[in-house]
Amino acid sequence: MLGALLVAAVAGVLTHVPAGLGVLEAVFVALLGGTVPPATLVAALLLYRAFYYLAPLLLAAVVYLVLEARAPEDPSAALPPRG
């Protein structure tokens, strides 16, 4: 599995495809398709993509919304007084 991931990473860099979209999946199916059913492999790769890309995005969105909710209404209120 690690070998397939490393080959997929190198192939993604060499093809210049943004985020290796499709390259990762193709390499995994080509290298592991004989041992794992391709449908199961593609489902696992889609789940990997969801966790790897969407989970950090959702976490950052929640943190951003919390920080925005806690921010003062008047931006100048957060500045120290002059003088």
N, CA, C and O atoms as a GROMACS GRO file, in nm:
protein
  332
    1MET      N    1   0.082  -0.118   0.000
    1MET     CA    2   0.000   0.000   0.000
    1MET      C    3   0.088   0.126   0.000
    1MET      O    4   0.061   0.219  -0.075
    2LEU      N    5   0.189   0.127   0.083
    2LEU     CA    6   0.278   0.243   0.088
    2LEU      C    7   0.352   0.261  -0.044
    2LEU      O    8   0.371   0.374  -0.091
    3GLY      N    9   0.394   0.151  -0.104
    3GLY     CA   10   0.462   0.158  -0.234
    3GLY      C   11   0.371   0.217  -0.340
    3GLY      O   12   0.415   0.298  -0.422
    4ALA      N   13   0.245   0.176  -0.340
    4ALA     CA   14   0.149   0.230  -0.438
    4ALA      C   15   0.127   0.378  -0.414
    4ALA      O   16   0.115   0.455  -0.509
    5LEU      N   17   0.121   0.419  -0.288
    5LEU     CA   18   0.103   0.560  -0.257
    5LEU      C   19   0.224   0.643  -0.303
    5LEU      O   20   0.207   0.753  -0.355
    6LEU      N   21   0.344   0.591  -0.283
    6LEU     CA   22   0.464   0.662  -0.326
    6LEU      C   23   0.471   0.673  -0.479
    6LEU      O   24   0.505   0.778  -0.533
    7VAL      N   25   0.438   0.564  -0.548
    7VAL     CA   26   0.438   0.568  -0.695
    7VAL      C   27   0.332   0.666  -0.743
    7VAL      O   28   0.356   0.741  -0.838
    8ALA      N   29   0.216   0.668  -0.679
    8ALA     CA   30   0.109   0.760  -0.717
    8ALA      C   31   0.150   0.904  -0.693
    8ALA      O   32   0.118   0.992  -0.773
    9ALA      N   33   0.221   0.930  -0.584
    9ALA     CA   34   0.267   1.066  -0.556
    9ALA      C   35   0.366   1.114  -0.661
    9ALA      O   36   0.358   1.227  -0.707
   10VAL      N   37   0.459   1.028  -0.698
   10VAL     CA   38   0.557   1.064  -0.802
   10VAL      C   39   0.487   1.084  -0.936
   10VAL      O   40   0.518   1.178  -1.009
   11ALA      N   41   0.393   0.997  -0.968
   11ALA     CA   42   0.319   1.010  -1.094
   11ALA      C   43   0.237   1.139  -1.096
   11ALA      O   44   0.226   1.204  -1.200
   12GLY      N   45   0.181   1.176  -0.982
   12GLY     CA   46   0.105   1.300  -0.975
   12GLY      C   47   0.191   1.423  -0.997
   12GLY      O   48   0.148   1.519  -1.061
   13VAL      N   49   0.313   1.419  -0.946
   13VAL     CA   50   0.405   1.531  -0.966
   13VAL      C   51   0.451   1.538  -1.112
   13VAL      O   52   0.461   1.646  -1.170
   14LEU      N   53   0.477   1.423  -1.170
   14LEU     CA   54   0.526   1.421  -1.309
   14LEU      C   55   0.420   1.463  -1.410
   14LEU      O   56   0.453   1.518  -1.514
   15THR      N   57   0.293   1.437  -1.380
   15THR     CA   58   0.188   1.470  -1.476
   15THR      C   59   0.141   1.614  -1.465
   15THR      O   60   0.072   1.662  -1.555
   16HIS      N   61   0.176   1.684  -1.360
   16HIS     CA   62   0.136   1.824  -1.339
   16HIS      C   63  -0.015   1.842  -1.335
   16HIS      O   64  -0.066   1.947  -1.374
   17VAL      N   65  -0.087   1.741  -1.289
   17VAL     CA   66  -0.232   1.752  -1.273
   17VAL      C   67  -0.258   1.808  -1.134
   17VAL      O   68  -0.200   1.759  -1.037
   18PRO      N   69  -0.343   1.910  -1.121
   18PRO     CA   70  -0.370   1.967  -0.989
   18PRO      C   71  -0.421   1.862  -0.891
   18PRO      O   72  -0.521   1.794  -0.917
   19ALA      N   73  -0.352   1.849  -0.780
   19ALA     CA   74  -0.383   1.754  -0.672
   19ALA      C   75  -0.376   1.610  -0.719
   19ALA      O   76  -0.426   1.521  -0.650
   20GLY      N   77  -0.315   1.584  -0.834
   20GLY     CA   78  -0.304   1.448  -0.883
   20GLY      C   79  -0.439   1.385  -0.908
   20GLY      O   80  -0.455   1.263  -0.898
   21LEU      N   81  -0.536   1.467  -0.942
   21LEU     CA   82  -0.674   1.421  -0.958
   21LEU      C   83  -0.683   1.317  -1.070
   21LEU      O   84  -0.654   1.347  -1.186
   22GLY      N   85  -0.722   1.199  -1.035
   22GLY     CA   86  -0.733   1.088  -1.129
   22GLY      C   87  -0.608   1.006  -1.139
   22GLY      O   88  -0.614   0.886  -1.166
   23VAL      N   89  -0.493   1.069  -1.119
   23VAL     CA   90  -0.366   0.996  -1.128
   23VAL      C   91  -0.354   0.900  -1.011
   23VAL      O   92  -0.318   0.784  -1.029
   24LEU      N   93  -0.382   0.948  -0.892
   24LEU     CA   94  -0.376   0.864  -0.772
   24LEU      C   95  -0.466   0.742  -0.789
   24LEU      O   96  -0.424   0.629  -0.761
   25GLU      N   97  -0.587   0.764  -0.833
   25GLU     CA   98  -0.682   0.656  -0.849
   25GLU      C   99  -0.635   0.556  -0.955
   25GLU      O  100  -0.644   0.435  -0.935
   26ALA      N  101  -0.586   0.608  -1.068
   26ALA     CA  102  -0.541   0.520  -1.176
   26ALA      C  103  -0.423   0.434  -1.133
   26ALA      O  104  -0.418   0.315  -1.165
   27VAL      N  105  -0.329   0.493  -1.061
   27VAL     CA  106  -0.212   0.417  -1.016
   27VAL      C  107  -0.254   0.310  -0.916
   27VAL      O  108  -0.206   0.197  -0.922
   28PHE      N  109  -0.341   0.345  -0.824
   28PHE     CA  110  -0.385   0.247  -0.726
   28PHE      C  111  -0.460   0.131  -0.793
   28PHE      O  112  -0.438   0.015  -0.758
   29VAL      N  113  -0.547   0.163  -0.887
   29VAL     CA  114  -0.622   0.056  -0.956
   29VAL      C  115  -0.526  -0.030  -1.037
   29VAL      O  116  -0.542  -0.152  -1.041
   30ALA      N  117  -0.427   0.032  -1.101
   30ALA     CA  118  -0.331  -0.045  -1.181
   30ALA      C  119  -0.244  -0.135  -1.093
   30ALA      O  120  -0.218  -0.250  -1.129
   31LEU      N  121  -0.199  -0.084  -0.979
   31LEU     CA  122  -0.108  -0.162  -0.896
   31LEU      C  123  -0.178  -0.259  -0.801
   31LEU      O  124  -0.127  -0.368  -0.774
   32LEU      N  125  -0.295  -0.221  -0.752
   32LEU     CA  126  -0.363  -0.306  -0.653
   32LEU      C  127  -0.491  -0.368  -0.705
   32LEU      O  128  -0.562  -0.437  -0.631
   33GLY      N  129  -0.523  -0.345  -0.832
   33GLY     CA  130  -0.648  -0.396  -0.889
   33GLY      C  131  -0.656  -0.548  -0.890
   33GLY      O  132  -0.767  -0.603  -0.889
   34GLY      N  133  -0.544  -0.617  -0.890
   34GLY     CA  134  -0.546  -0.764  -0.889
   34GLY      C  135  -0.575  -0.823  -0.752
   34GLY      O  136  -0.620  -0.937  -0.742
   35THR      N  137  -0.549  -0.747  -0.646
   35THR     CA  138  -0.570  -0.800  -0.511
   35THR      C  139  -0.695  -0.746  -0.444
   35THR      O  140  -0.754  -0.812  -0.358
   36VAL      N  141  -0.737  -0.627  -0.483
   36VAL     CA  142  -0.856  -0.563  -0.425
   36VAL      C  143  -0.952  -0.536  -0.540
   36VAL      O  144  -0.910  -0.487  -0.645
   37PRO      N  145  -1.081  -0.565  -0.522
   37PRO     CA  146  -1.176  -0.534  -0.629
   37PRO      C  147  -1.173  -0.384  -0.662
   37PRO      O  148  -1.173  -0.300  -0.572
   38PRO      N  149  -1.169  -0.350  -0.791
   38PRO     CA  150  -1.157  -0.209  -0.830
   38PRO      C  151  -1.265  -0.119  -0.772
   38PRO      O  152  -1.237  -0.005  -0.737
   39ALA      N  153  -1.388  -0.167  -0.761
   39ALA     CA  154  -1.495  -0.083  -0.705
   39ALA      C  155  -1.466  -0.050  -0.559
   39ALA      O  156  -1.488   0.063  -0.516
   40THR      N  157  -1.419  -0.146  -0.484
   40THR     CA  158  -1.385  -0.124  -0.343
   40THR      C  159  -1.267  -0.028  -0.333
   40THR      O  160  -1.264   0.060  -0.247
   41LEU      N  161  -1.171  -0.044  -0.421
   41LEU     CA  162  -1.052   0.041  -0.420
   41LEU      C  163  -1.087   0.186  -0.452
   41LEU      O  164  -1.038   0.278  -0.386
   42VAL      N  165  -1.170   0.207  -0.553
   42VAL     CA  166  -1.209   0.343  -0.589
   42VAL      C  167  -1.292   0.407  -0.477
   42VAL      O  168  -1.277   0.525  -0.449
   43ALA      N  169  -1.380   0.328  -0.414
   43ALA     CA  170  -1.459   0.380  -0.302
   43ALA      C  171  -1.367   0.422  -0.187
   43ALA      O  172  -1.388   0.528  -0.126
   44ALA      N  173  -1.268   0.342  -0.157
   44ALA     CA  174  -1.173   0.376  -0.051
   44ALA      C  175  -1.093   0.501  -0.087
   44ALA      O  176  -1.066   0.584   0.000
   45LEU      N  177  -1.055   0.515  -0.212
   45LEU     CA  178  -0.980   0.633  -0.255
   45LEU      C  179  -1.066   0.759  -0.250
   45LEU      O  180  -1.016   0.865  -0.214
   46LEU      N  181  -1.192   0.748  -0.285
   46LEU     CA  182  -1.281   0.864  -0.274
   46LEU      C  183  -1.300   0.906  -0.129
   46LEU      O  184  -1.306   1.024  -0.098
   47LEU      N  185  -1.310   0.808  -0.041
   47LEU     CA  186  -1.321   0.837   0.101
   47LEU      C  187  -1.193   0.903   0.152
   47LEU      O  188  -1.198   0.995   0.233
   48TYR      N  189  -1.078   0.854   0.105
   48TYR     CA  190  -0.950   0.915   0.140
   48TYR      C  191  -0.945   1.061   0.095
   48TYR      O  192  -0.904   1.149   0.171
   49ARG      N  193  -0.988   1.085  -0.029
   49ARG     CA  194  -0.990   1.222  -0.080
   49ARG      C  195  -1.081   1.311   0.004
   49ARG      O  196  -1.047   1.426   0.032
   50ALA      N  197  -1.195   1.258   0.043
   50ALA     CA  198  -1.290   1.337   0.123
   50ALA      C  199  -1.227   1.375   0.257
   50ALA      O  200  -1.237   1.490   0.300
   51PHE      N  201  -1.164   1.280   0.323
   51PHE     CA  202  -1.102   1.310   0.451
   51PHE      C  203  -0.981   1.402   0.435
   51PHE      O  204  -0.962   1.493   0.515
   52TYR      N  205  -0.902   1.380   0.333
   52TYR     CA  206  -0.778   1.454   0.316
   52TYR      C  207  -0.802   1.599   0.275
   52TYR      O  208  -0.728   1.688   0.315
   53TYR      N  209  -0.906   1.623   0.194
   53TYR     CA  210  -0.931   1.758   0.145
   53TYR      C  211  -1.048   1.827   0.214
   53TYR      O  212  -1.039   1.946   0.246
   54LEU      N  213  -1.157   1.757   0.238
   54LEU     CA  214  -1.276   1.821   0.290
   54LEU      C  215  -1.276   1.837   0.442
   54LEU      O  216  -1.327   1.937   0.493
   55ALA      N  217  -1.219   1.742   0.515
   55ALA     CA  218  -1.218   1.753   0.661
   55ALA      C  219  -1.141   1.876   0.709
   55ALA      O  220  -1.192   1.949   0.794
   56PRO      N  221  -1.020   1.905   0.658
   56PRO     CA  222  -0.953   2.028   0.700
   56PRO      C  223  -1.029   2.154   0.659
   56PRO      O  224  -1.030   2.253   0.732
   57LEU      N  225  -1.094   2.151   0.543
   57LEU     CA  226  -1.172   2.265   0.499
   57LEU      C  227  -1.290   2.290   0.594
   57LEU      O  228  -1.316   2.405   0.631
   58LEU      N  229  -1.359   2.185   0.634
   58LEU     CA  230  -1.471   2.201   0.726
   58LEU      C  231  -1.424   2.248   0.863
   58LEU      O  232  -1.488   2.332   0.925
   59LEU      N  233  -1.313   2.194   0.910
   59LEU     CA  234  -1.259   2.237   1.039
   59LEU      C  235  -1.220   2.385   1.034
   59LEU      O  236  -1.250   2.460   1.127
   60ALA      N  237  -1.155   2.427   0.926
   60ALA     CA  238  -1.116   2.568   0.913
   60ALA      C  239  -1.239   2.658   0.904
   60ALA      O  240  -1.238   2.769   0.958
   61ALA      N  241  -1.343   2.613   0.838
   61ALA     CA  242  -1.465   2.693   0.827
   61ALA      C  243  -1.530   2.711   0.963
   61ALA      O  244  -1.578   2.820   0.995
   62VAL      N  245  -1.533   2.606   1.043
   62VAL     CA  246  -1.592   2.615   1.177
   62VAL      C  247  -1.510   2.711   1.264
   62VAL      O  248  -1.567   2.794   1.334
   63VAL      N  249  -1.378   2.699   1.260
   63VAL     CA  250  -1.292   2.788   1.338
   63VAL      C  251  -1.310   2.933   1.293
   63VAL      O  252  -1.319   3.023   1.376
   64TYR      N  253  -1.317   2.955   1.163
   64TYR     CA  254  -1.338   3.090   1.111
   64TYR      C  255  -1.471   3.147   1.159
   64TYR      O  256  -1.478   3.262   1.203
   65LEU      N  257  -1.576   3.068   1.153
   65LEU     CA  258  -1.708   3.116   1.196
   65LEU      C  259  -1.710   3.147   1.345
   65LEU      O  260  -1.773   3.244   1.387
   66VAL      N  261  -1.644   3.066   1.426
   66VAL     CA  262  -1.637   3.092   1.570
   66VAL      C  263  -1.560   3.220   1.596
   66VAL      O  264  -1.603   3.302   1.677
   67LEU      N  265  -1.447   3.238   1.529
   67LEU     CA  266  -1.369   3.361   1.549
   67LEU      C  267  -1.446   3.484   1.503
   67LEU      O  268  -1.439   3.589   1.567
   68GLU      N  269  -1.518   3.473   1.394
   68GLU     CA  270  -1.598   3.586   1.346
   68GLU      C  271  -1.712   3.617   1.442
   68GLU      O  272  -1.747   3.733   1.462
   69ALA      N  273  -1.770   3.516   1.501
   69ALA     CA  274  -1.880   3.538   1.595
   69ALA      C  275  -1.830   3.606   1.722
   69ALA      O  276  -1.904   3.682   1.785
   70ARG      N  277  -1.707   3.578   1.761
   70ARG     CA  278  -1.652   3.635   1.884
   70ARG      C  279  -1.586   3.772   1.862
   70ARG      O  280  -1.550   3.839   1.959
   71ALA      N  281  -1.571   3.813   1.740
   71ALA     CA  282  -1.507   3.942   1.709
   71ALA      C  283  -1.599   4.056   1.748
   71ALA      O  284  -1.722   4.043   1.740
   72PRO      N  285  -1.541   4.169   1.790
   72PRO     CA  286  -1.625   4.284   1.825
   72PRO      C  287  -1.693   4.340   1.700
   72PRO      O  288  -1.643   4.328   1.588
   73GLU      N  289  -1.808   4.402   1.723
   73GLU     CA  290  -1.884   4.460   1.611
   73GLU      C  291  -1.807   4.576   1.548
   73GLU      O  292  -1.804   4.590   1.426
   74ASP      N  293  -1.746   4.659   1.631
   74ASP     CA  294  -1.672   4.775   1.583
   74ASP      C  295  -1.523   4.737   1.577
   74ASP      O  296  -1.462   4.712   1.681
   75PRO      N  297  -1.463   4.732   1.458
   75PRO     CA  298  -1.322   4.692   1.448
   75PRO      C  299  -1.229   4.784   1.526
   75PRO      O  300  -1.124   4.739   1.572
   76SER      N  301  -1.265   4.911   1.541
   76SER     CA  302  -1.177   5.003   1.614
   76SER      C  303  -1.181   4.975   1.764
   76SER      O  304  -1.091   5.019   1.836
   77ALA      N  305  -1.281   4.903   1.814
   77ALA     CA  306  -1.289   4.871   1.956
   77ALA      C  307  -1.179   4.774   1.997
   77ALA      O  308  -1.142   4.769   2.115
   78ALA      N  309  -1.126   4.698   1.904
   78ALA     CA  310  -1.021   4.601   1.936
   78ALA      C  311  -0.884   4.667   1.943
   78ALA      O  312  -0.789   4.606   1.992
   79LEU      N  313  -0.871   4.791   1.896
   79LEU     CA  314  -0.742   4.860   1.899
   79LEU      C  315  -0.719   4.922   2.036
   79LEU      O  316  -0.812   4.967   2.102
   80PRO      N  317  -0.590   4.923   2.079
   80PRO     CA  318  -0.561   4.989   2.208
   80PRO      C  319  -0.579   5.140   2.195
   80PRO      O  320  -0.564   5.195   2.086
   81PRO      N  321  -0.611   5.207   2.305
   81PRO     CA  322  -0.629   5.353   2.298
   81PRO      C  323  -0.496   5.423   2.268
   81PRO      O  324  -0.390   5.377   2.311
   82ARG      N  325  -0.504   5.533   2.196
   82ARG     CA  326  -0.384   5.612   2.163
   82ARG      C  327  -0.353   5.708   2.276
   82ARG      O  328  -0.441   5.762   2.342
   83GLY      N  329  -0.226   5.728   2.295
   83GLY     CA  330  -0.195   5.835   2.372
   83GLY      C  331  -0.121   5.848   2.489
   83GLY      O  332  -0.108   5.959   2.541
   0.00000   0.00000   0.00000
